[in-house]
Amino acid sequence: MGVRTERRRARTWHGRVFTVVAAIALCGALTSAGWAADGTPGPYAFAEDATAVRGAEGTTESARLEAGHTYRSSIGPSGRGGRLYYRLELDAASTAYVSATAVPRTGASVSYSDGLKVSLQDGNGRNCSSSGSAHFGATQSPHPIAAWAARETGGKQYACQTAGTYYVVVERSGAGPSKASPGATPGGTADPTSSASRLWDLEIGYVSEPGLKEARSTTAPETWDSATPEALGGTPRHRDGGAGFSTATTLGQGVWRDGINPGQTRFYKVPVGWGQQFSATADLGSSSGGDGYVGTALALSLYNPVRGFVDDVGSGYDGRQRSAALAAVPPVAYENRYALSDRVSGMRFAGSYYLVVHLAEQVADRFGDGPLGLTLRVRVTGAARSGPAYAGRPLPHDVFDVAAGADGTAGGSTGTGNGAGRVTTMKLLAVGGIGLGSLLVLTLGAWTVAARRRRPIRAPWPVSAEAETVPAPLPAPEPAPWDRGRPRSR
């Protein structure tokens, strides 16, 4: 009975340890997938394969970015640490697109002017194109915002046409706290919860577009159907939006229903082929209670396949249903890039266009924590045509592909998962579970062996006096990485 009792106690102890550690591992996996420890959706789901990179405060120490890869970084407040450099090595033929998505950390506040600017410069400090910028604007609600810049070749471009070293410059904009600003204390020091006093996380994408086999027109189309399209009707089908660009839920043409909480941002992607024209409307449902008015409550933004800003629209909210429709954009065409308007030049290649919907956190103050009903009406018109003849392959290879069916269930997330994308979350749990699970099994196994070596085992049968009843102790098990003073790998 003594041996059985000891074994039962050992199994119970090991089971409790395994349960606790497994729960910690699951919590970490969910947090990486864009979920907080309490099970609520986090502010942003970063790409699973994003590589950590540190931005430099000068060009000399800048880290090199590789085409087709996604990176994760962070940027400090305006001023020192608020301007970072990364390095690119470019050829003379490819067009380079770099986007940066800024994510204020939970609990930060933002102002109208707070934002992000991205530039691409040559070795002499000249901008290769107009710097792209993004601001939180009238919502004054913290949420992911994205800006982009490009080094373009051919066409009417004259600067930055040679092969060599180029630099990506990512800057935070905003005046920062002052004595009169909401982000300052009465003494004039920065409020630790304000935007100007806290780091923002960054997700940086770098896409390379090859040159063409043959030259094409360098003039943007002058005529296209710019009339506001009629919104689609019909019975909505349910789709849960993603929590980031990498987990955006695929939608095809149709009417789609979701829910959104104040302070939450939902990501969707719509495949649009060469020659096709896209339109979208977002309807925010009525509230069951509360009163008052929020000036800019709903923000609907459109980004192209390289996460370049195309257009946005906003709407106020007073508890009654509201609708926000994007202005008409032209059919997708290579020549659109030569237009001056973002709304036209952004529609320059086929691929997945991103719809990003944000509901201002101030809505909760007047109408509760939600969720409120969200309906998206998506229209894709025209027959898809063949695209331009590129002289090589883009990086990543599938960035300009259109791989989803009309119901939005082919390719990427099927939209039947949670806010971070159930497919993506399960993949993360599977991969993380295998690696961390193996570590847990090995560690628990080592503890078990060590415990058995330290405690004599009473045999239930007679043993010879010459028999060795207590084996020689084994060396102590190798401590886990976090016991050696090193951070745990993710």
ZIWO-V351526 format. One record per backbone hydrogen bond with DSSP energy under -0.5 kcal/mol. CO is the residue of the C=O (numbers start at 1). NH is the residue of the N-H. If there is no record, write none. Layout:
co: {CO	CO}
nh: {NH	NH}
//
This chain:
co: {1	2	3	4	5	6	7	8	9	10	11	12	13	14	15	16	17	18	19	20	21	22	23	24	25	26	27	28	29	30	31	34	36	40	44	47	51	53	56	59	63	66	69	70	71	72	73	75	79	81	82	84	85	85	86	87	88	88	90	95	96	97	98	99	100	100	101	102	103	105	109	111	112	114	115	116	117	118	119	120	121	122	126	132	134	136	137	145	147	149	150	151	154	164	166	167	167	168	168	169	169	170	171	173	178	181	183	185	189	191	193	194	195	199	200	201	202	203	204	205	206	207	207	208	208	209	211	224	237	239	242	243	244	245	248	249	251	254	255	256	257	258	260	261	264	266	267	267	268	269	270	272	273	274	276	277	278	279	280	281	282	283	283	284	293	294	295	297	298	299	299	300	301	302	302	303	304	308	311	313	315	315	317	319	322	324	332	333	334	335	336	341	341	342	344	346	347	351	351	353	354	354	355	355	356	357	358	358	359	360	361	362	362	363	363	364	366	372	373	374	375	376	376	377	378	379	381	385	388	389	395	395	396	398	399	401	405	413	415	418	421	422	423	424	425	426	427	428	429	430	431	432	433	434	435	436	437	438	439	440	441	442	443	444	445	446	447	448	449	450	451	456	457	464	467	469	469	480	480	481	481	482}
nh: {5	6	7	8	9	10	11	12	13	14	15	16	17	18	19	20	21	22	23	24	25	26	27	28	29	30	31	32	33	35	34	42	39	36	46	50	72	55	85	62	87	69	206	51	204	53	202	200	82	76	172	170	56	63	168	65	90	166	164	209	151	207	149	205	102	147	203	145	201	108	195	114	137	136	173	134	171	132	169	128	167	125	122	118	116	139	140	102	100	98	152	96	157	90	88	121	169	86	170	119	171	84	117	115	181	184	191	188	185	194	109	197	198	105	75	103	73	101	71	99	68	97	209	210	395	95	391	226	257	241	267	45	247	248	413	269	271	378	237	376	239	374	372	264	359	357	242	249	355	251	353	351	276	385	332	381	329	379	326	377	324	285	375	322	295	317	297	360	315	301	358	313	356	310	311	354	307	304	302	300	297	298	294	287	284	282	275	336	337	338	339	344	345	346	347	348	333	272	353	270	303	356	268	357	301	266	299	360	263	363	364	365	366	366	367	368	291	260	285	258	283	256	378	281	254	279	277	274	390	213	68	208	399	401	352	403	408	250	240	421	425	426	427	428	429	430	431	432	433	434	435	436	437	438	439	440	441	442	443	444	445	446	447	448	449	450	451	452	453	454	455	458	459	467	469	457	471	483	484	484	486	485}
//
